[in-house]
Amino acid sequence: MQKRPILFPHLVAYFLQVVAKQWQHSEPTWIPICKRGALVATIFLLLGCNNQRPRSTPIVKEPAILSFVPHDITAFTQGLVIDGDVWLESTGRYGHSELREVERQSGKVLRSVTLPENLFGEGLALFAGNLYQLTWREGLCFVYDRETFEVVGHFRYEGEGWGLTNCDQWLYMSNGSDTMQVRDPASFRIIRTIDVHDHQGPVTQLNELAWIEGEIWANIFETKTIARINPETGHVIGYLTFDHLPLPGHEHPKQDVFNGIAYDPKDQSIWVTGKKWSHLYQIQWPL
């Protein structure tokens, strides 16, 4: 990546020269003071805009696998949430997209809602008793009552919908770029955006998301890598690699890419899977 020339020292030097000249003027005392204040403020603004400080290199680790449970190989996993003894799962593909409630130990589908054939299911979040399910290119977010699975509302948004997660207050949404959107669950209005980056620059292809102990974990599309992101700064704290998945004997010809992260706050366990994978895996954490 080509770096831009560092112009800030030259600009600062120029403004310092201007300040010196202002001090030599024989104007009333309050006029130079005002000018000096404005110039000094400009200098500090320029210094504050200097983003040339080195960024820390993310730590890369490969977690061990602690256990695994079965997963429906027809489920094109796009969003995954743990709620007690069940998985809440959003699946994709046109004509096959669903919202599912799945028994965690057996993989049995307990109930499901099928999306219209012209909608492609995407990310999923559980917030304040409601489930929020994105669609890929249709700009539509469904809101379901968690207990009844009935649609209780919907929101429109611009662009694509990929991943979705939440903290105690906001929803966090990805769209395949390096930018995440922070949204108000009540209105789906964008509160702010987060530009995700590491020491080399923007990190794109952010897919499925999970809020884990104050961090946002994001699948990087078409890789077996998860980025651990600081939600305040957008900086990637570390990467987790899963080239050892699926485990030997769990592969099958129709499996698709690595996608799906879920966190259980009750026992702090973390699980990962893939689209049409045969198993979900509990990973060792912390390392």
Steps between C-alpha positions, in 0.01 A plus 500: 500500500647835396519744786410866463781755553515631855425871449416587857849611613519747211155639574577534868825682423314737272243586763770554762660753268166676461457510879845656539416771251170572678683552827714771334195710403430813700123444518299528823581210733168319466518475120828304481380279786187402306704437189756303692229289656347418164835411350608285793163323491555428130841355574360264762220401260756408237702304752187320611422404141837335456422131471855391436540340843587131463216257565569190705524175309208265582589176673413190293397181682342164414263388778471134593164323471343392829183329378251483216130435436309412182381764254248469216696476174215671312530814718679777311602678821491879481426597861539304824393577857492294821194530723510250783473146366430600139672651201320781324614486140442704186560307179547633149455427129201602294215257548664344808535785750360444848502610861555189713493390860726195538569270792866547585601146589315311229482751216126436470301788349226581753322764290568728207366790297555489125578825319338577161695355209620842384677569833847382605540468878807649664622612845305447822493671841297451818423827676245581773274203424505549123691333219637718220566322169670672207459426132784515249410736214137573579560772760254345743544411867230286661422531870354190670368442848752259653239286674239470224722535189233733360603803296432813708661758272757573233751767398637617168868579444727591210768269365568137578448321831758244611566457874316623809570499873430717803625631831267614779398811308569485126494272199819458296465420130746403226454523124808329360715813503743627765228713660260387772186695581378558854118509495221590739285187562186715536529676163788326320649846451879512457657649814858490375732293286817309586787472250672169566876486447817326604866608476488468121180692433127432451367151570220414257259210443363518855224243519330331799543686829489418871539721806740321734618648830519858374640411157337442163607179331455490123534223246710611204304376198646209304776443756530295816593808699321699770600859579472623860402867476504783751150650456615848608798542268439238229852367549549124460637371829577155367417228250387145564565243229310175448678322219466181706120500454293304422664225701604183315196289415261798521550622143240438231476599131226763538650699787559870439711774661582554866231724653323519835609616847296465819576588862332351807513756784400235755818296473707736279529234230558599137385297202575517128372323190455542125236510233363148455761362740426176681608624845529800730824527697572634846837673497751543780475851642681682644820366350 
